[in-house]
């Protein structure tokens, strides 16, 4: 039993207290004022005075495997999630052979054998190769037990449409980045259920969106992403809050959710990356992670232009995430923990997650 604790009601947005919370066999049996709760004999009491009790957090964008680098999985991060109140995660990229590991981890957490967040959903990437190969990848994801299909920015438009069609037939959600040659509203209207990292939101909040997307049409995937990155400064400078408000209202009618991973641009804009080495949480990184980060931190130390771009990205991101919920667009919290996946820019979060651009 936890007594005299303030209980946070995340549905109503209220805090009630003091309250007594009775827990029986690992489940909450009752919540109420202290005098209203009948306690079983030999109840273990936990003093909650001056503390708050809230539901576990769900990180809606994480990576548990190093699929780009093929290094060891990120089990070292499991207790860090839980210690920070994250009791469930949405796993954003899983390969078919890894689903057995995901299922085994779920079972161990349920049995109390593993301190780790529950994986509430696991996605598999599709879109590589021909249109027919893409369709096959969606079917393989379904057969392997994936909960959704993941799309990356470099997926070509024909392959993306094939993913949506095949996934719809299999009743699988499609989530991830909006492909670099597809508009945000087009993707949301077509049925992509979530958009990560505000991909294509920056472009659609500009009166020049058609211009940006037009230059990317017909390029191969790698060239699309390369051109998008080269255009970023101009895209950010052309941000128009009135256009963004109008787009947000239209986006709200599609029911697509946004996972902006806002902690990424926030920490990008903070200043010199060398300051991260002074953070006391640095010691929680695995030694090989520290060595790898040191290499990329050196790349960033003198990147003045990158820092200016990061500051502008953070400024525009803040304005976007004000416009979206004001119009009724749902935002979900995600960190991209705990991997760095792009050589070009190292993006570190308070949970020691890095970057969202796939290598």
PyMOL commands that set and color helices and strands:
alter all, ss='L'
color gray80, all
select helices_A, chain A and resi 34-36+75-83+96-110+131-144+157-169+184-190+201-204+209-216+221-237+241-252+263-268+273-278+280-284+287-300+304-326
alter helices_A, ss='H'
color red, helices_A
select strands_A, chain A and resi 2-9+14-24+27-32+46-47+52-53+57-62+86-91+118-125+148-151+173-176+194-196+257-259
alter strands_A, ss='S'
color yellow, strands_A
deselect
rebuild
show_as cartoon
